[in-house]
Each structure stands twice: as structure tokens, then as C-alpha cells.
Amino acid sequence: MALELIGISKTVGGEAHIVDVSLTLEKGSINVLLGPTLSGKTSLMRLMAGLDRPTEGQVRVGGREVTGEPVQRRNVAMVYQQFINYPTLTVYENIASPLRVAGVDRATLDRRVREAAELLRLSPMLERTPLELSGGQQQRTALARALVKGAELVLLDEPLANLDYKLREELRAELPRIFQESGAIFVYATTEPTEALLLGGRTATLHQGRVTQFGPTPEVYRQPIDLTTARTFSDPPLNVLAVTKQGERATGVGAPLELAAEGSLAGLPDGRYTIGFRPHHLYLAPPGGRAVALTATVAVTEITGSESFVHLDVGSERWVAIAHGIHELAVDAPAQVWIDPARLFVFDGGGRLVAGPRPARQAA
């Protein structure tokens, strides 16, 4: 069974929430919707589930059109950021609740509840109530209730956003295993590029209701087709600068940068481009090779313990460098930084990628 969205658009009060989206999600697949707040992730999930009906386009499941069918007639489960459990029921009864509504016989109900609990590592907690659980265990209970339905489509709308760091990391590590063993189509919405990379599968990047790219997650990350996708899939933000290429040189527009037209810039026609590179490819010390130095001004430094995030002003642009270890740089002080032409994404005037790091599989 595959879920197909064919030319889906959704307009509310004259405002476009989803614009001409076409996706095919295969059975047993993990699919990540990645984009900032208000990019259309939840709106798209609601259309997939049948909670909303598209203004234009079709939804098909297994080749059958279900565009007008309400969620009650679809085999769908959904888990929200604000996970909900019944506080007076045990974990067992919380997980069993959709099966009781469906009239499943007692023996089948018990087997499916215990299978879901084992999958989510909740077996020792079945007789507890949600108030006796940690946040991560409560979220796993909500996930188990979704999985026990045997839904063909499981939608998770930023399900870990309200958990603390340790619990998020714990569940992020477990979710790919859970997804793989379930066999359903999973759709997972997140604002965090790191979460998309950890989950793997395939990622659709969203911007203002449009899917800008859809493909295997590492491929979308390493080979974004345009500047919008590259920015969506970069946290901290992608460093960018307009440059003018003429002959064998490329010069920064409004910034003190001059590069030899090599690496990603090699062989491009003369003209104006935008270069982009990720924060871990902006170096505070010479990295070797043919890296080029320029002088920036320190705006602020964030020290996380193992890494430092150094925010720098370069002309009118604000860049971020991620450096290992502790780097205490004075605010407003000049700092020399290096970029490597081989690590650059190069975008044309329309924002389309025209050249990128080579070979792609080595360009993190």
C-alpha cells in the first residue's frame, strides 16, 4: 500500500497553506517533513489523514482515491506534540482503548497490547497510571496506543518537542527501530535538521506550503537542489554570501573575500552567484588544502562545552562557525576565519544549485 498525494493544494480564507504538493510514500517507509514553524507540515499531515479536504488535487491509498473520505473511514493513527493519555487509566488500558472502541475480542486485544508494550519497552509499566511515568514513558504510551491500532499510516507531529534533551535523545534512538518493525507508513514532522538525519528514511523539505525537495535524507542534506532547501536543512543557519565571478576570480559583494575560481566555482560562466556553506565548514584555524582567509568581526560566542558557536559579521552577512573545544573571542574584535572552495554550494540568481561539494558522499 502506498499513499499518493497528487497535486494537492489547500487554501483557507484566501491564504494558501499547501501549494501543489505531489508525494508518494511507500509501505514500511519512514518519511520526514522538515521545515520551520508555519511551513505547512501540520496542514499536510491533516490532508494525509483526512482531517481536512484539499482545495485541489487527489489523495490515493493503494491506488484508490480517498480524497473525500473522512478520517473515521481511514486506517490512520496520529500522535501530536501535546501527547494525550487518559490519566485515570493504566498504561495497559490506555494502549487498549482504541481496540475496545473497535470491538476487538479479549484475547486479540491482550496480545496486541502486550506486543505494542514490548516494542515500546513498556511491559514493566502496564499497571501504572500515566502520572507514575516519566515524560518519555508517557510519550511511548501514546505511541503504543497509535501503533496498536495496526494503522497503515502513522503521523507524528513533532512528538518529542516538549520532552527534555535526555528523553528526546532516548526516543530518537529508538524510533527508527520501532518504525522498521511496524511496517506502516510513518510520517514524522520536525523543525530540526538533526532529527531528520537521525531518523533517516526520506525527507521532504517544506517552505511556505511547498515541498522544495523529496528524497533519501542524506541525499537531500548533501545535495540540496536550491538555496531554500539548503537553508531549511541547516542548523545553525547556512552561511551565505553574494559573489561576482569574473575569469579566474570570485569576489564577495560587500564583503572582503576573494577566491580563486576553483573547487565548486570551477568552470562556471562569469556572473553573480550566491555561495553557501555550513557552519562546520567555516574554520577558526587553517584547515589545510586551498582554504582562503578573510577577516570578520566577532558578534557573540556561545560555548556548549564540547563546541563553540562563534557568530561573526562579514560585511552585511551574519555567519556562524562551529569549532571544537572552548574558544573565548572578544565581542567586536576582528577574527580571521577560513573557507574552503571545495566545500561551497553555488546557487544562481534564481537560487538553483549550479555546483556543489565533490564528491557529494564525502561532503558532510
N, C-alpha and C positions, 0 to 999 in steps of 0.2 A: 504494500500500500504506500503510495506517495501522496503528499499534499502539494497541490499546484495552485499558485496564485498567478492569474493571467490578467495582466493589465489593470491591476487593482488601483483604484483611487477612492479617496474618501474626503468629502467636503462637508464642513459643518458651519452653518451661518455665513456662507460665502468664503470661509477660510479653508485652504487646502491643508488637511492633516496628513494624507498619504497621496503620493503622486506617482501614478503609472508604475507600480511595482509588479514585477514578474519573477517568481521564485519557484523552484521545485525542490522539495525536501523529501528525502528518501527514507523508507522504513529503516529503523535502527540507527538513525543518524543523530549526531549532535550538531545543532545549529545555533550560533551565537548572533544575536542582534546587538551590535556595538554602536553607540552614539551618545552624544551629550543629552542632558535633560531637554525635553521637548523636541527631540529629533524625530519622533514618531514610533518609537519601539512599542510602547503600550498600545497605541492605536492599531498598529499592525497585528499585534497579538490578539486583540479583541476581534479583528476581522477574521483571523485564522480560526478562532474559537466559535464564531457565530454569535458573539455578544452584540456585534454591530454588523450592519449590512453595507457593503461598498456602494458608493455612488456610481461607480463604473467598474467593469471587469467581472471576472468569474473566480470562484473558489471550487476546486475539484479535489475529491478524495478517492484514490483508487480509480481515477478516470471518470467518476460520477460527479456531476455538478451538485454542489450543496450550498450554493450561494444564498438561497433564501431560507435554508433550514436553520432554526434556532439552536442554541447551544444544547437544549434539553434533548435534542434528537441526534446529537453528535457524541462520539466516544472521546470526550476531551476531559482533561484534568488541568487545573491551574493553581499555582502557588504564587502568592503575592509577596511583596516586600514586607508588608504587615501581616505576618503569618498568623493564622487563627486556629486555635484549638478550643474544644469545649472544656472549660475549667473544672466542671464537676464530674467529668467522665475520666475513667482511667485511660492510660495510653492505649490499652487494648481496645476499649470501646471507641476512642477517637478514631483509631485506624479502621475499626469495623463499621463505622457509621454509614459510609456510602453503600456498603454491601447489605446492610439491614434495610436501607431505603429501597434497594433493588430487589429485595426478597430472596436473597441467596440462602440456600439451605445451611443449617448449622455446621455440618461437617466441612463443607466447602469454605464457609466463612472462616472457621477456625484455622484451616490450613493456609488460606491466603493471607490472613492477618499475621500468622507466625512466619510465613515466608518473607513478607514485607519487613517485619520487625528484624528478622535475621539479616536481611540485606542492608538495612539501615543501622544495624548494631544496637537495636533497642530491646532485644529479648529479655535482658535482666530487669527492664523497667516497665514491663507491661502492666503491672498492678499499681503503678504510681499515677498520680494526677499531674497535669502539666505544671502546677505550681511547685512541684517537688523536683522539677527538672531544670537543668541549665538552659541557657538560650539556645545553644547548639542542639541539645536534645529535643527541645520544643520544635525547632525548625525541622529536625529529622522526622518528628512525629507528623508534622504537616506534610512533608514529602512522602512519608509512608502511606498516608491517607490518600494522596493523589495516585501513588503507584498501585495500591491495592485494587483500584477500580479496573486495572487492566486496560487503561485508556490507550488508544492508538496514538494520541497526540498529547504530550505533556508540556505545558507552558509555564515557565518560571520567570517571573517579572522581578528582577533584582532581588532574589530571595535571601541574599546574605548581607544586604546593605545595612541592616540595623544591628548586626552582630559585632562583637568586638574583634580585634585583629586576630587573636589566637583562634577563636571559633571559626572565623571566616577561612583562615588557612587550613584548619582541620577539615572543614566541609569541602573546600575547593579541591583538596587532595582526594577526597572520597567520591565526589560526584562523577568523574569520568568512569569509575568502576561501576557505580550504580547505573549510570546511563547505559553502559555497554551490556550489562546483564539483563536489563529490562526488555530491550528490543523495540521500544516505542520510538516515535519521532519526538525528539526533545528540542525545544526552542528556549534559549536562555538569554534574557535581556540584561545588559550591563553597560555601565558608563566607563568601565575600567579596561584599558587595553591589556594589562597584565592578566586579568581574569580570563579574557578571551584566549590568550596564549596558553594559559594553564589548562583550560578546558579542551583546547584543540578542536577537532572536528572541522566544520566550515563556518566562516564568519561573513555576515552581511553588514557592511558599514552603512550607517544612515546619517543623512544630513537634510534637515528641513523637509522631512517626509519622503525623501527619495533614497533608494538604495544605490549607493555610488559604486559598490563592488561586492561581489559574492564569489567565494571560492575557498579552497583549503586555507585554514587560518594562517599557517606560516607563509603561504604564498601571498596572501593579501597584505601581510605585515611587511614582507621583504620586497614585494613588487607592487606597490600601490599604483593604480592607473592614473591617478590625478592628485593634485595638491590637497584637495578636500579630504580624500581618503587617507593620505599620508598624515594629515593633521589629526584626523579622527583617531588614527591608530598610533598615536604618540603621546606618552605621558611620562615626564613633563612635556610641554608643547614642543613641536618641531621647530628647530631654528631655521629661519628663512632670511634670504636677502636677495634683492633685485641686483642683477649684474648685466653688464653690457659686454658681449663678446665681439672682439674685432681682431681678426687674424689669429695670432697665436697667444693672445692675452685676453683675460676676462677681468673687468674692473667693477668693483662694487659701486652701486648707485647710492650716494650719500653716506658711504662708509669707507674707511681706509683699508680696502682689501684689493690686492691684485694677484691674480692667479695665472699660471701658465695653463693654456687650454689643453689639458691632458686629463687622464682619468675619465670621469663621466662627461667632461666637457669636450673631449677629443672628437674631432670630425663634425661638430655641429656647425651649421651655417652662422655667419655673423648675425648679430641681432641681440635683442633684450630677452633675458630669461630670469626665472626665479630659481635659485638654488635652495635646497633644503637638506638638513642633516640632523640626526638625532642627538640628544644631549650627551650621550656617552661617546659620541664622535667629535666632541669639542674638548680639546685637551689642554690641561694646565701645564704640561711639560711636553717637550718634543717627543712624538711617538715613533720617530724614525721614518724611513721612507722619504717621500717628497712632500711632507706636510709643510704648510705655509703659515707663517706667524703674522699676527696683527695685534694691535693694541686696543683693548676695551676698557670700560670703566666699571668697577665693581658696584653693583646696586645693593645686593644683600647676599649673605651666605647662610644657608640652612645646613646644620650638621646633624645627621641622623645617628652618628656613632660609627658605623662602618663606611658611610659615604658622606660626601659633602655636595650640596646642590648650590652652585655658585651662579647667581643671576648677574648678567653683565649687560651693559648698554653698549651697543655697537651702532653708531650713527643714530638713526631713529628706531632701530630694532632692539628688542629685549631678547637676549639669548640666555640659555641655561646650559651649564656644564655639569656633568655628573663625574665626580672624581672619587676614587677610593681613598679612605682614610679621612683624617681631620685636616681641613685647610681653613685657617682663620685669616681672611683677607679683609683689609680695612675698607669700609664703605667710602665710595667716591675716589678710591685710589686707582691708578692705572694698573692694568694687569695684561701680561702678554699671554695670548692663547693661540692654539694651532688648530688648523683644519686640514683634512687630507682630501685632495681632489678625487681620490678613488672611492671615497665614502659618500659622495654627493648624489642626491636626486636632483635632476634638472627638469624644470617644467617650462613649457612655452607660455606665450601671452594669454592663452585660454586656460592655463592651469593643467594641461595634459602632460603626463610624463613623457619626455623625449629621450631620456637617458638615465641610467641608474647604476648603482654599485655592481661591479662584476668581479667574480661570479656571484650570482644572486644568493646561492645557498650559503655563502660564507659572509654575507653582509648582514650582520645582526641588526 
